[in-house]
Amino acid sequence: MARPLTGARMRWVGRVAQAGVVLLLAYVVTFVILRLLPGDPAEVMLAAAGVDPAAITPEQYAALREKFGLDQPAPVQLVTQLLAALRGDLGLSYASGRPVSELIAERAPGTLAIGFGGFLLAAVLGVTIACAATLVRAPFLRRLLRRLPAIGISLPSFWTGLLFVQLFAFTLGWLPPSGSREPGSVVLPALTLAIGSSAVIAQLLLRGLDEAYREGFVNTARMKGLSPLRVLLRHGLPNAAAPTLTMLALILGNLLTGTVVVETLFSRAGLGRLLQDAVLNQDVPVVQGIVLLAAAIFLLLNLLVDLLYPLLDARQRPEPTAAVAA
């Protein structure tokens, strides 16, 4: 006999169903927006191949449109592409003729390298600034540390990237200024991504720590003679981490999918550059594939946060139910 769904299981079923609906809507909205752009995808493919549309016969032009399903009505194209995407087939690139999944798999490692590197640096910098601003006793240094997040958020990523290139690449010569082949080429893009993200983490964590330190249990811990560091580690951070966790997931998703500016600045071959080129060339399948991947990453991270929340916040844990005798 099947076990009945509990409240927690029903919530998870609802979350997964909601994620599926969001993925579907993201795909449909992207399809509609891209179809509203001026121009014919067949002409884009010919231009990418260096062929003048006037130099081919109408039969050849019609055959090209039929090959990519462009001769079908838009609703039929949408349903056909959506069913193929459910099977893992994201179609062929209009510009190169290669499978979209192959292009994404080829470019993903470069984006993952700077995305995860930027996330780790942002987490370390953000937590360090927040903890230091909480523990330090000197008023001037405390105010300075608390103002750093606002400064970091206000700095444009392209400006910090150019500053890092000038300092670490051209002036000091420690790191390569661009490219993705040398081992050190990951450092400057990751650091550029980390500056703004670390400021957001530090600002949110500081707010959570301030709220936690106003609670009575922190004063009790102090009265027991615990050192400021132990109070921070045992009582401050665990209670301030829960609201910060959601922002960490959003930051990670943004770093993995929003690297267009940084990859362009540092001439890296990643998903950001691939998306930029696809938009400029009206390469609809590539844009749809990257948007679908980005939406899936954000939804997966949100589901992971929902799973970890009860581990950090006891108030989120389901209450144990009494056993019912058979």
C-alpha positions in Angstrom: 0.0 0.0 0.0 1.4 3.4 -1.0 2.4 5.7 1.9 0.3 8.9 2.0 2.1 12.1 1.2 3.0 14.1 4.3 3.0 17.9 4.5 6.8 18.1 3.8 6.5 15.7 0.8 3.5 17.6 -0.6 5.6 20.8 -0.3 8.4 19.3 -2.2 6.1 17.9 -4.9 4.7 21.4 -5.2 8.2 22.9 -5.5 9.2 20.5 -8.2 6.0 21.2 -10.1 6.5 24.9 -9.8 10.0 24.6 -11.1 8.8 22.7 -14.1 6.2 25.4 -14.9 8.9 28.1 -14.6 11.2 26.3 -17.0 8.3 25.9 -19.4 7.4 29.6 -19.2 11.1 30.7 -19.6 11.3 28.6 -22.8 8.0 29.9 -24.2 8.7 33.6 -23.4 12.2 33.3 -24.9 10.8 31.7 -28.0 8.1 34.5 -28.4 10.6 37.4 -27.8 13.1 36.0 -30.3 10.5 35.5 -32.9 9.5 39.1 -32.6 12.9 40.2 -33.7 13.2 41.5 -37.3 14.9 39.4 -39.9 14.7 35.8 -41.2 16.8 33.1 -39.4 17.5 31.6 -42.8 19.1 34.8 -43.9 21.2 34.8 -40.7 22.4 31.3 -41.5 23.4 32.3 -45.0 25.2 35.4 -43.8 27.1 33.3 -41.3 28.2 31.0 -44.1 29.2 34.0 -46.3 26.5 33.2 -48.9 24.5 36.0 -50.5 20.7 35.1 -50.3 20.3 36.4 -53.9 22.9 33.9 -55.1 20.8 30.8 -54.3 17.6 29.5 -55.9 14.2 29.7 -54.2 14.2 25.9 -54.0 17.5 25.9 -52.1 16.2 28.7 -49.8 13.0 26.7 -49.1 15.1 23.5 -48.5 17.1 25.4 -45.9 14.0 26.6 -44.1 12.5 23.2 -44.2 15.7 21.6 -42.7 15.5 23.8 -39.6 11.6 23.6 -39.4 11.3 27.3 -40.2 8.6 26.6 -42.8 6.2 25.6 -40.1 3.8 28.0 -38.2 5.3 29.4 -35.0 3.1 27.4 -32.7 4.1 24.2 -34.4 7.8 25.2 -34.2 7.4 25.9 -30.4 5.8 22.5 -29.7 8.3 20.7 -31.8 11.3 22.4 -30.2 9.9 22.0 -26.7 9.3 18.2 -27.2 12.8 17.9 -28.5 14.2 19.9 -25.6 12.5 17.5 -23.2 14.5 14.7 -24.8 17.7 16.7 -24.4 17.9 17.9 -28.0 18.3 21.7 -28.1 18.5 21.8 -31.8 21.2 23.1 -34.2 22.9 26.5 -34.2 21.8 28.7 -37.0 25.2 30.3 -37.2 27.5 27.2 -37.1 25.1 24.3 -37.8 26.5 22.4 -34.7 24.3 21.0 -32.0 23.5 23.6 -29.3 24.2 21.1 -26.5 27.6 20.5 -27.9 28.4 24.3 -28.0 27.2 24.7 -24.4 29.2 21.8 -23.2 32.3 23.2 -25.0 31.9 26.7 -23.5 30.6 25.7 -20.0 34.0 24.8 -18.4 35.4 28.3 -18.9 32.3 29.9 -17.3 32.2 27.4 -14.5 35.9 28.1 -13.7 35.5 31.8 -13.2 31.9 31.4 -11.8 32.8 29.0 -9.0 36.1 30.8 -8.4 34.3 34.2 -8.1 31.8 32.6 -5.8 34.4 31.1 -3.4 36.3 34.4 -3.3 33.1 36.4 -2.8 32.0 34.0 0.1 35.4 34.3 1.8 35.7 38.1 1.4 32.1 38.7 2.4 32.2 36.5 5.5 35.6 37.9 6.5 34.4 41.5 6.3 31.2 40.8 8.2 33.0 38.9 10.9 35.8 41.5 11.2 33.3 44.3 11.4 31.5 42.5 14.2 34.6 41.6 16.2 36.7 44.7 15.9 36.6 47.2 18.7 38.3 50.2 17.2 35.5 52.6 16.2 37.2 54.0 13.1 38.1 50.5 11.8 34.7 49.2 12.6 33.0 52.1 10.7 35.4 51.5 7.8 34.6 47.8 7.5 30.9 48.5 7.7 31.1 50.9 4.8 33.1 48.6 2.6 30.1 46.7 1.3 28.3 49.8 0.1 31.5 50.8 -1.7 31.9 47.4 -3.3 28.3 47.3 -4.5 28.7 50.7 -6.2 31.7 49.7 -8.3 30.9 48.6 -11.9 32.4 45.2 -12.8 33.9 46.5 -16.0 35.7 49.3 -14.1 37.1 47.0 -11.4 38.1 44.6 -14.2 40.0 47.2 -16.0 41.7 48.4 -12.8 42.8 44.8 -12.0 44.2 44.4 -15.5 46.2 47.6 -15.2 47.5 46.8 -11.8 48.2 43.0 -11.8 48.8 42.5 -15.5 50.4 45.6 -17.0 52.0 47.2 -13.9 53.1 44.2 -11.8 53.0 41.6 -14.5 51.8 38.9 -12.2 48.8 37.6 -14.2 47.8 37.4 -17.9 45.5 40.3 -19.0 43.1 38.1 -21.1 42.5 34.7 -22.6 41.6 31.4 -21.1 44.5 29.1 -21.9 47.0 30.1 -19.2 46.4 28.8 -15.6 46.4 32.2 -14.1 43.9 33.6 -16.5 41.1 32.6 -14.2 42.2 34.8 -11.3 41.4 38.3 -12.6 37.9 37.4 -14.0 37.0 35.6 -10.8 38.3 38.5 -8.7 36.3 40.9 -10.8 33.1 38.9 -10.3 33.8 38.5 -6.6 34.0 42.2 -5.6 30.3 43.1 -6.1 29.1 39.7 -4.9 31.2 39.8 -1.7 29.8 43.2 -0.9 26.3 41.9 -1.1 27.2 38.9 1.1 28.9 41.1 3.7 26.0 43.6 3.8 23.4 40.9 4.3 25.4 38.9 6.8 26.1 42.1 8.8 22.4 42.8 9.0 21.8 39.2 10.2 24.5 39.4 12.8 23.2 42.7 14.1 19.7 41.2 14.5 21.2 38.1 16.2 23.3 40.1 18.6 20.1 41.9 19.8 18.7 38.6 20.9 18.8 37.5 24.6 20.8 34.3 24.0 23.8 36.3 22.8 23.8 38.4 26.0 23.5 35.1 28.0 26.5 33.7 26.2 28.5 36.8 27.0 27.5 36.6 30.6 28.8 33.1 30.8 32.2 34.3 29.9 32.4 33.2 26.3 35.0 35.0 24.2 33.7 37.3 21.3 35.0 34.9 18.7 33.1 31.9 20.3 30.0 34.0 20.6 30.2 34.8 16.9 30.9 31.2 15.8 28.4 29.5 18.1 25.6 31.9 18.2 26.0 34.8 15.7 26.8 33.1 12.5 24.4 30.1 12.8 21.5 32.4 13.3 22.5 34.9 10.6 23.4 32.3 8.0 19.8 31.2 7.1 18.7 34.5 5.4 22.2 34.8 3.8 21.9 31.3 2.3 19.2 32.3 -0.2 21.3 35.2 -1.4 24.3 32.9 -1.8 22.3 30.7 -4.1 21.2 33.7 -6.2 24.8 35.0 -6.3 26.1 31.6 -7.5 23.4 31.4 -10.1 24.2 34.9 -11.3 27.9 34.3 -11.4 27.4 31.1 -13.5 25.0 32.7 -16.0 25.7 36.4 -16.0 29.3 36.6 -17.1 28.8 38.4 -20.4 30.6 41.6 -19.3 33.5 39.8 -17.6 34.1 37.3 -20.4 34.0 40.1 -23.0 36.4 42.2 -21.0 38.9 39.4 -20.5 38.4 37.8 -24.0 37.3 34.4 -22.5 35.4 31.8 -24.4 32.5 31.0 -22.1 28.7 30.9 -22.0 28.5 34.7 -21.7 30.4 35.3 -24.9 28.4 32.6 -26.6 25.2 34.2 -25.5 26.3 37.6 -26.7 27.3 36.3 -30.1 24.1 34.4 -30.4 22.0 37.5 -29.7 23.9 39.6 -32.2 23.6 36.9 -34.8 19.9 36.1 -33.9 21.0 32.5 -33.3 17.7 31.5 -31.7 18.4 27.9 -30.7 21.6 28.9 -28.9 19.8 31.7 -27.0 17.0 29.4 -26.0 19.4 26.7 -24.8 21.4 29.1 -22.6 18.2 30.7 -21.2 16.9 27.2 -20.4 20.2 26.3 -18.7 20.2 29.5 -16.7 16.6 29.0 -15.5 17.4 25.4 -14.6 20.5 26.4 -12.5 18.5 29.1 -10.6 15.7 26.6 -9.9 18.0 23.8 -8.8 19.8 26.2 -6.4 16.5 27.4 -4.9 15.4 23.8 -4.4 18.8 23.1 -2.7 18.3 26.1 -0.4 14.9 24.9 0.6 16.5 21.5 1.5 19.2 23.2 3.6 17.1 25.7 5.4 15.8 23.3 8.1 19.3 22.3 8.9 20.2 25.9 9.7 17.0 27.2 11.2 15.3 24.9 13.7 12.0 26.8 13.3 11.8 25.4 9.7 12.0 21.8 10.8 8.9 19.7 10.7 7.6 18.6 14.1 7.9 14.9 14.8 4.6 13.1 14.6 3.5 10.5 17.1 3.5 7.0 15.8 0.0 5.6 15.1 -0.6 2.0 16.2 -1.6 -0.3 13.3 
